[in-house]
Amino acid sequence: MAPIRDRSLTGPLPEIHGHGLHLRPWDAASASDVETWLRGMNDPEFRRWNTPLRLVTDRTSALESLLARAQSAAEGTSMSFRVADARSGAALGHIGVNEIKYHLKVARVGYWVLPEARGQGVATRALLLAAHWALTELGLHRLELDHAVGHDASCRIAGRCGFAYEGTLRGAIFEKDRHDAFRDAHLHARLATDPAPDAVRELGVDQDPAADR
């Protein structure tokens, strides 16, 4: 039996390449990254389905949010990646491996895509990359993904990436723009022992992202 890790990595977050994407850690010292983070967190479609505990409304709160993400990465509890086009370097969105519990070998994934990058399979490809990394390099056994009931696009993306629907979580997440009301969420999960996702065949990519560099 493989040992259970107490921590994830001994150095900085890696950069992940594959499926036409480049995933790297967000950089709070980069004005461009701060601006991209602010734009993504304030996008109406993001706000429709997500209500963070700490809202990001201006550059100061965006910087504070990225610094908190960096601290979580240093502690090994959450890993946040900027998703970019592998050729142009243009920012496309975000994906995170969050709430990592190494003793249980489980974590949660979440993502968003910038408006101009939608309809290009960015979320699907980023989720394939992040999931493969978490289930291999981090040695996790189970990855969970939840989204508000009614967010059909996330349901489809989860299914294509091998995250099986497991049920409805009642009152599990905040209502839109509120911290005093709740809504239901769908729970999906993928195990390290599950077969290759449908998206691997749909996109015509190898399951190992290194093969797509």
PAZAPA-4460 file (N, C-alpha, C; in steps of 0.05 Angstrom, whole numbers, plus 32768, in hexadecimal, padded with zeros to 4 digits):
% residues 213
    n_x    n_y    n_z   ca_x   ca_y   ca_z    c_x    c_y    c_z   seq   type   mol
   8011   7FE8   8000   8000   8000   8000   8012   8019   8000     1      M     A
   800B   802C   7FEF   801B   8045   7FED   8016   8055   8006     2      A     A
   802B   8062   8010   8028   8073   8028   8016   808B   8024     3      P     A
   8008   8093   8039   7FF8   80AB   8037   8009   80C3   803D     4      I     A
   8008   80D7   802B   8019   80EE   802E   800D   8102   8043     5      R     A
   801F   810D   8053   8016   8122   8065   8015   813D   8057     6      D     A
   8026   8141   8044   8026   815A   8034   8029   8152   8016     7      R     A
   8024   8166   8005   8024   8160   7FE9   803F   8162   7FDC     8      S     A
   804A   8179   7FDC   8063   817F   7FCD   8077   818B   7FE0     9      L     A
   8091   8188   7FD9   80A6   8194   7FE9   80B0   81AE   7FDD    10      T     A
   80A6   81B5   7FC5   80AF   81CD   7FB8   8097   81DD   7FAD    11      G     A
   809C   81F0   7F9B   8086   81FF   7F90   8074   81EE   7F7F    12      P     A
   805C   81F9   7F7A   8049   81EB   7F69   8055   81E6   7F4D    13      L     A
   804F   81CF   7F41   805A   81CA   7F26   804B   81D9   7F11    14      P     A
   8056   81DA   7EF9   8047   81E3   7EE2   803F   81CA   7ED2    15      E     A
   8026   81CA   7ECA   801B   81B2   7EBD   8014   81B9   7EA0    16      I     A
   801D   81A8   7E8D   801A   81AC   7E71   800A   8195   7E65    17      H     A
   7FF9   819B   7E52   7FEB   8186   7E43   7FD1   8190   7E38    18      G     A
   7FC6   8181   7E25   7FAC   8186   7E19   7FA9   81A3   7E0F    19      H     A
   7FC0   81AF   7E06   7FC0   81CA   7DFC   7FBF   81DF   7E11    20      G     A
   7FC4   81D8   7E2A   7FC2   81EB   7E40   7FDC   81EB   7E50    21      L     A
   7FDF   8201   7E5F   7FF6   8204   7E71   7FEA   820D   7E8C    22      H     A
   7FED   81FD   7EA0   7FE4   8204   7EBB   7FFC   820B   7ECC    23      L     A
   7FFB   8223   7ED9   8010   822B   7EEB   8004   8239   7F03    24      R     A
   8012   823B   7F19   8007   8249   7F31   8001   8266   7F2A    25      P     A
   7FEC   8270   7F37   7FE6   828D   7F35   7FFC   829C   7F43    26      W     A
   8002   82B4   7F39   8018   82C4   7F44   800C   82DF   7F4E    27      D     A
   800A   82E1   7F69   7FFF   82F9   7F75   8010   8312   7F6F    28      A     A
   8029   830E   7F67   803A   8325   7F61   8037   832F   7F45    29      A     A
   8027   8321   7F35   8022   8328   7F19   8009   8338   7F17    30      S     A
   800B   8351   7F0D   7FF3   8362   7F09   7FE0   8355   7EF6    31      A     A
   7FEA   8347   7EE2   7FD9   833A   7ECE   7FC9   8323   7EDB    32      S     A
   7FD6   8314   7EEC   7FC8   82FE   7EFA   7FB3   8309   7F0D    33      D     A
   7FB9   831E   7F1B   7FA5   832A   7F2D   7F8D   8334   7F1D    34      V     A
   7F92   8340   7F06   7F7C   834A   7EF6   7F6C   8334   7EEA    35      E     A
   7F79   831E   7EE2   7F6A   8307   7ED7   7F59   82FA   7EEC    36      T     A
   7F65   82F8   7F04   7F56   82EC   7F1B   7F3D   82FC   7F21    37      W     A
   7F40   8317   7F22   7F2A   8329   7F27   7F14   8326   7F12    38      L     A
   7F1D   8325   7EF9   7F0A   8322   7EE3   7EFA   8308   7EE4    39      R     A
   7F09   82F2   7EEA   7EFC   82D9   7EEB   7EE8   82D6   7F02    40      G     A
   7EF0   82E1   7F19   7EDF   82DE   7F31   7EC7   82F1   7F30    41      M     A
   7EC8   8305   7F1E   7EB1   8318   7F1B   7EA0   8313   7F02    42      N     A
   7EA8   82FE   7EF3   7E99   82F8   7EDB   7E7C   82F0   7EE3    43      D     A
   7E68   82FB   7ED6   7E4C   82F5   7EDD   7E45   82D8   7EDD    44      P     A
   7E50   82C8   7ECB   7E4B   82AC   7ECA   7E57   829E   7EE2    45      E     A
   7E6F   82A6   7EEA   7E7B   829B   7F03   7E6A   82A2   7F1B    46      F     A
   7E62   82BB   7F1D   7E52   82C5   7F33   7E37   82B7   7F34    47      R     A
   7E2D   82AF   7F1D   7E13   82A1   7F1D   7E13   8287   7F2C    48      R     A
   7E2A   8279   7F2A   7E2B   825E   7F35   7E3D   825C   7F4E    49      W     A
   7E4C   8270   7F54   7E5F   826E   7F6A   7E5E   8287   7F7C    50      N     A
   7E5F   8283   7F96   7E5F   8299   7FA9   7E76   8293   7FBD    51      T     A
   7E8E   829D   7FB8   7EA4   8298   7FCA   7E9F   82A4   7FE6    52      P     A
   7EAC   8298   7FFA   7EA9   82A1   8015   7EB3   82BE   8017    53      L     A
   7EC9   82C4   800A   7ED3   82DF   8008   7ED1   82E9   7FEC    54      R     A
   7EC0   82FD   7FE8   7EBB   8307   7FCD   7ED3   8316   7FC2    55      L     A
   7ED8   8314   7FA9   7EED   8323   7F9B   7EE0   8338   7F8A    56      V     A
   7EE3   8351   7F92   7ED5   8367   7F85   7EE7   837D   7F79    57      T     A
   7F00   837D   7F81   7F13   8391   7F77   7F2F   8386   7F77    58      D     A
   7F42   8396   7F6E   7F5E   838C   7F6C   7F69   8384   7F88    59      R     A
   7F62   8393   7F9C   7F6C   838D   7FB7   7F62   8372   7FC1    60      T     A
   7F48   836D   7FBE   7F3E   8353   7FC6   7F47   833C   7FB4    61      S     A
   7F4C   8342   7F9B   7F57   832E   7F89   7F73   8326   7F92    62      A     A
   7F84   833A   7F99   7F9F   8335   7FA2   7F9E   8325   7FBC    63      L     A
   7F8D   832C   7FCF   7F8A   831E   7FE8   7F82   8301   7FE3    64      E     A
   7F70   82FD   7FD0   7F67   82E2   7FC9   7F7E   82D1   7FBE    65      S     A
   7F8E   82DC   7FAC   7FA4   82CD   7FA1   7FB9   82C8   7FB6    66      L     A
   7FBE   82DA   7FC8   7FD1   82D6   7FDE   7FC8   82BF   7FF0    67      L     A
   7FAE   82BE   7FF5   7FA3   82A8   8005   7FA6   828E   7FF7    68      A     A
   7FA2   828E   7FDC   7FA6   8275   7FCD   7FC3   826C   7FCE    69      R     A
   7FD6   827F   7FCD   7FF2   8278   7FCE   7FF9   826C   7FEA    70      A     A
   7FED   8277   7FFF   7FF1   826D   8019   7FE7   8250   801C    71      Q     A
   7FCF   824B   8011   7FC4   8230   8012   7FD6   821D   8003    72      S     A
   7FE1   8226   7FEC   7FF3   8214   7FDD   800C   820E   7FED    73      A     A
   8017   8223   7FFB   802F   821E   800C   8029   820B   8022    74      A     A
   8010   820B   802C   8009   81F9   8042   8000   81DD   8038    75      E     A
   7FFD   81DC   801D   7FF6   81C2   8011   7FD8   81BB   8013    76      G     A
   7FC7   81CF   8018   7FAA   81C9   801B   7F9A   81CE   8002    77      T     A
   7FA4   81DF   7FF0   7F96   81E5   7FD7   7FAB   81ED   7FC2    78      S     A
   7FA7   81E5   7FAA   7FBA   81EC   7F94   7FAA   81FA   7F7E    79      M     A
   7FB1   8213   7F77   7FA3   8223   7F64   7FB4   8228   7F4B    80      S     A
   7FA8   8224   7F34   7FB7   8226   7F1B   7FA9   823A   7F08    81      F     A
   7FB9   824B   7EFB   7FB0   825C   7EE5   7FB0   824A   7ECC    82      R     A
   7F9A   824A   7EBE   7F98   823A   7EA5   7F9D   824D   7E8E    83      V     A
   7FB0   8245   7E7C   7FB7   8256   7E66   7FBA   8245   7E4C    84      A     A
   7FB7   8252   7E35   7FBC   8245   7E1C   7FDA   823E   7E1A    85      D     A
   7FE0   8226   7E12   7FFC   821D   7E12   800C   822C   7DFD    86      A     A
   8001   8236   7DE8   8010   8243   7DD3   8012   8261   7DD7    87      R     A
   7FFC   826E   7DDC   7FFC   828B   7DDF   8001   8295   7DFB    88      S     A
   7FFC   8284   7E0F   8000   828C   7E2A   7FE8   829C   7E35    89      G     A
   7FD4   82A0   7E25   7FBC   82B0   7E2D   7FAE   82A2   7E44    90      A     A
   7FA6   82B1   7E58   7F97   82A6   7E6F   7F7C   829D   7E66    91      A     A
   7F73   8285   7E6F   7F5A   827A   7E67   7F47   8276   7E7F    92      L     A
   7F53   8272   7E97   7F43   826C   7EAE   7F53   8262   7EC6    93      G     A
   7F45   8254   7ED7   7F51   824A   7EF0   7F48   822E   7EF6    94      H     A
   7F59   821E   7F03   7F51   8205   7F0E   7F60   8200   7F28    95      I     A
   7F52   81F6   7F3C   7F5F   81F1   7F56   7F59   81D5   7F61    96      G     A
   7F6D   81CA   7F6E   7F69   81B1   7F7D   7F68   81BA   7F9B    97      V     A
   7F51   81B9   7FA7   7F4C   81C6   7FC0   7F45   81B2   7FD7    98      N     A
   7F46   81BC   7FEF   7F3E   81AD   8007   7F4B   8191   8007    99      E     A
   7F65   8191   8002   7F74   8178   8000   7F78   816C   801C   100      I     A
   7F70   8153   801E   7F72   8144   8037   7F83   812B   8031   101      K     A
   7F9D   812E   8037   7FB0   8119   802F   7FAB   80FF   803F   102      Y     A
   7FA2   8101   8058   7F9D   80E9   8067   7F86   80D9   805C   103      H     A
   7F73   80E6   804E   7F5D   80D8   8041   7F61   80D5   8023   104      L     A
   7F76   80E2   8019   7F7D   80E1   7FFC   7F66   80EC   7FEB   105      K     A
   7F5A   8102   7FF4   7F43   810D   7FE6   7F47   812C   7FE4   106      V     A
   7F3B   8137   7FCF   7F3B   8154   7FCB   7F23   815C   7FBA   107      A     A
   7F1F   8176   7FB7   7F0A   8181   7FA6   7F15   8192   7F90   108      R     A
   7F09   8191   7F79   7F12   81A2   7F63   7EFD   81B7   7F5C   109      V     A
   7F07   81CE   7F53   7EF5   81E3   7F49   7F03   81F3   7F34   110      G     A
   7EF3   81FF   7F22   7EFF   820D   7F0C   7EEC   8223   7F02   111      Y     A
   7EF7   8236   7EF2   7EE7   8248   7EE3   7EF6   824F   7EC9   112      W     A
   7EE7   8258   7EB5   7EF3   825F   7E9B   7EEA   827C   7E94   113      V     A
   7EFD   828C   7E8A   7EF7   82A7   7E82   7EE3   82A7   7E6A   114      L     A
   7ED2   82BC   7E69   7EBD   82BC   7E54   7EC7   82B7   7E38   115      P     A
   7EDD   82C4   7E30   7EE8   82C1   7E15   7EF3   82A5   7E0F   116      E     A
   7EF7   8295   7E23   7F03   827B   7E1F   7EEE   8264   7E20   117      A     A
   7ED5   826B   7E24   7EC0   8256   7E26   7EBA   824A   7E0A   118      R     A
   7EB1   8232   7E0B   7EAA   8224   7DF2   7EC2   8217   7DE4   119      G     A
   7ED9   8216   7DF2   7EF1   820B   7DE6   7EFB   81F2   7DF5   120      Q     A
   7EEB   81E8   7E07   7EF3   81D0   7E16   7F08   81D5   7E2B   121      G     A
   7F0B   81EF   7E33   7F20   81F6   7E46   7F1B   81E8   7E61   122      V     A
   7F03   81EA   7E6B   7EFD   81DD   7E86   7F02   81BF   7E85   123      A     A
   7EF9   81B2   7E70   7EFD   8195   7E6D   7F1A   818E   7E6D   124      T     A
   7F2A   819C   7E5D   7F46   8196   7E5A   7F56   819C   7E74   125      R     A
   7F4F   81B3   7E81   7F5C   81BA   7E9A   7F55   81A6   7EB0   126      A     A
   7F3C   819D   7EB1   7F34   818A   7EC5   7F42   816F   7EC1   127      L     A
   7F45   8167   7EA8   7F54   814E   7EA2   7F71   8151   7EAC   128      L     A
   7F7E   8167   7EA7   7F99   816B   7EB0   7F9C   816B   7ECE   129      L     A
   7F8B   817B   7EDB   7F8D   817E   7EF8   7F86   8164   7F06   130      A     A
   7F72   8156   7EFC   7F6B   813C   7F08   7F81   8128   7F06   131      A     A
   7F8C   8126   7EEE   7FA2   8113   7EEA   7FB9   8119   7EFD   132      H     A
   7FC0   8133   7EFF   7FD6   813B   7F11   7FD0   8134   7F2E   133      W     A
   7FB7   813A   7F37   7FB0   8135   7F53   7FAF   8117   7F59   134      A     A
   7FA6   8107   7F46   7FA3   80EA   7F4B   7FBD   80DB   7F47   135      L     A
   7FD1   80E8   7F3C   7FEA   80DA   7F38   8000   80E8   7F49   136      T     A
   8006   8101   7F42   801C   810E   7F50   8017   8113   7F6E   137      E     A
   7FFE   811A   7F75   7FF7   811E   7F91   7FF0   8104   7F9F   138      L     A
   7FEB   80EF   7F8F   7FE5   80D5   7F9B   7FC9   80D4   7FA7   139      G     A
   7FB6   80E5   7F9E   7F9C   80E4   7FAA   7F8C   80CD   7F9E   140      L     A
   7F77   80C5   7FAC   7F66   80AF   7FA4   7F4B   80B9   7F99   141      H     A
   7F41   80CE   7FA4   7F27   80D8   7F9D   7F27   80F6   7F99   142      R     A
   7F1A   80FF   7F84   7F16   811C   7F7E   7EF8   8121   7F7D   143      L     A
   7EF0   8136   7F8A   7ED3   813D   7F8A   7ED0   8157   7F7B   144      E     A
   7EB8   815A   7F70   7EB1   8173   7F61   7E93   8178   7F66   145      L     A
   7E8D   8190   7F70   7E71   8196   7F73   7E6A   81B0   7F65   146      D     A
   7E51   81B3   7F5E   7E47   81CB   7F50   7E2A   81CF   7F57   147      H     A
   7E20   81E8   7F54   7E04   81EE   7F5A   7DF2   81DE   7F47   148      A     A
   7DDC   81D4   7F53   7DC8   81C7   7F42   7DBE   81DA   7F2D   149      V     A
   7DBD   81D1   7F14   7DB5   81E1   7EFE   7DCC   81EA   7EEC   150      G     A
   7DE4   81E6   7EF7   7DFC   81ED   7EE7   7E02   81D5   7ED4   151      H     A
   7DF3   81D3   7EBF   7DF5   81BB   7EAE   7E10   81B9   7EA0   152      D     A
   7E1C   81CF   7E99   7E36   81CE   7E8C   7E4B   81C0   7E9E   153      A     A
   7E4B   81C7   7EB8   7E5D   81BA   7ECA   7E57   819C   7ECD   154      S     A
   7E3E   8195   7ECC   7E36   8179   7ECE   7E42   8169   7EB6   155      C     A
   7E40   8175   7E9E   7E4B   8168   7E86   7E69   8166   7E87   156      R     A
   7E76   817B   7E90   7E94   817B   7E91   7E9D   8166   7EA5   157      I     A
   7E90   8165   7EBC   7E97   8151   7ED0   7E95   8134   7EC5   158      A     A
   7E7F   812F   7EB8   7E7A   8114   7EAD   7E8F   810D   7E98   159      G     A
   7E95   811F   7E86   7EA9   811A   7E71   7EC5   8115   7E7D   160      R     A
   7ECB   8121   7E94   7EE5   811E   7EA0   7EE6   8108   7EB5   161      C     A
   7ED2   80F7   7EB5   7ED2   80DF   7EC6   7EC9   80E3   7EE2   162      G     A
   7EBC   80FA   7EE8   7EB1   80FF   7F03   7E94   80F6   7F03   163      F     A
   7E8F   80DF   7F0F   7E75   80D4   7F0F   7E62   80E3   7F22   164      A     A
   7E49   80E6   7F1A   7E35   80F4   7F2B   7E2F   80E1   7F42   165      Y     A
   7E30   80EC   7F5A   7E2B   80DC   7F72   7E13   80E4   7F82   166      E     A
   7E07   80FB   7F7C   7DEF   8103   7F8A   7DED   8121   7F8E   167      G     A
   7DD8   8129   7F9D   7DD3   8145   7FA2   7DD9   814C   7FBF   168      T     A
   7DE9   8161   7FC3   7DEF   816B   7FDE   7DDB   8181   7FE5   169      L     A
   7DCA   817D   7FF8   7DB6   8191   7FFF   7DC2   81A9   800D   170      R     A
   7DBB   81C1   8004   7DC3   81D9   8011   7DE1   81DB   8015   171      G     A
   7DF1   81D2   8001   7E0E   81CF   8006   7E1E   81E7   7FFE   172      A     A
   7E13   81F9   7FEE   7E23   8210   7FE5   7E11   8229   7FE7   173      I     A
   7E1F   8240   7FE7   7E10   825A   7FE9   7DFF   825F   7FD1   174      F     A
   7DE9   826D   7FD5   7DD9   8278   7FBF   7DEA   828F   7FB2   175      E     A
   7DE2   8296   7F9A   7DF0   82AB   7F8B   7DF0   82C5   7F9B   176      K     A
   7E09   82CF   7F9F   7E0E   82E9   7FAD   7E04   82EA   7FC9   177      D     A
   7E00   82D3   7FD6   7DF6   82D3   7FF2   7E07   82C0   8003   178      R     A
   7E0A   82C8   801C   7E17   82B7   8030   7E03   82AE   8046   179      H     A
   7DE9   82B4   8042   7DD5   82AD   8056   7DBF   829B   804B   180      D     A
   7DC4   8290   8032   7DB1   827E   8026   7DC1   8269   8016   181      A     A
   7DB5   8252   8013   7DC3   823B   8007   7DB3   822E   7FF1   182      F     A
   7DC3   8220   7FE0   7DB6   8210   7FCA   7DC3   81F5   7FC8   183      R     A
   7DB6   81E3   7FBA   7DBF   81C8   7FB7   7DD6   81C7   7FA3   184      D     A
   7DE6   81B2   7FA5   7DFC   81AE   7F93   7DFD   8190   7F8A   185      A     A
   7E06   818C   7F72   7E0B   8171   7F69   7E28   8169   7F70   186      H     A
   7E2C   8151   7F79   7E46   8147   7F80   7E4F   8132   7F6B   187      L     A
   7E67   8136   7F61   7E74   8124   7F4E   7E8E   811B   7F5B   188      H     A
   7E99   8104   7F53   7EB3   80FC   7F5D   7EC0   80E9   7F4A   189      A     A
   7EDB   80E9   7F4A   7EEB   80D7   7F3A   7F00   80CA   7F4C   190      R     A
   7F03   80B0   7F48   7F17   80A1   7F57   7F30   809B   7F46   191      L     A
   7F46   8097   7F53   7F5E   8091   7F44   7F5C   8076   7F36   192      A     A
   7F4A   8065   7F3F   7F46   804B   7F33   7F30   804A   7F1D   193      T     A
   7F24   8061   7F18   7F0F   8062   7F03   7F1C   805F   7EE7   194      D     A
   7F0C   8056   7ED4   7F16   8054   7EB8   7F1B   8070   7EAC   195      P     A
   7F29   8070   7E95   7F2F   8089   7E87   7F15   8098   7E81   196      A     A
   7F15   80B2   7E85   7EFD   80C2   7E80   7EF5   80C3   7E62   197      P     A
   7EDC   80C8   7E5D   7ED2   80CB   7E42   7EE0   80E1   7E33   198      D     A
   7EE8   80F6   7E41   7EF5   810D   7E34   7F0F   8106   7E27   199      A     A
   7F1C   80F2   7E31   7F35   80E9   7E25   7F30   80E0   7E09   200      V     A
   7F1B   80D2   7E05   7F14   80C8   7DEA   7F08   80DF   7DD9   201      R     A
   7EF6   80EF   7DE5   7EE9   8104   7DD6   7EFC   8119   7DCB   202      E     A
   7F10   8120   7DDC   7F24   8134   7DD3   7F3B   8128   7DC3   203      L     A
   7F3C   810E   7DC2   7F52   8101   7DB4   7F6D   8106   7DC0   204      G     A
   7F6E   8107   7DDC   7F87   810B   7DE9   7F8E   80F2   7DF9   205      V     A
   7FA8   80F0   7DFF   7FB2   80DB   7E10   7FAA   80E0   7E2D   206      D     A
   7FA5   80CC   7E3C   7F9E   80D0   7E58   7FB5   80DD   7E68   207      Q     A
   7FCD   80D7   7E5F   7FE4   80E4   7E6C   7FE9   80FF   7E5F   208      D     A
   7FE6   8115   7E6C   7FE9   812F   7E5F   8005   8134   7E55   209      P     A
   8019   8127   7E60   8034   812B   7E57   8037   8123   7E39   210      A     A
   8025   8111   7E30   8027   8108   7E14   801C   811D   7E01   211      A     A
   800F   8132   7E0C   8003   8147   7DFB   8014   8160   7DFB   212      D     A
   802C   8160   7E05   803C   8178   7E06   8045   8181   7DEA   213      R     A
***
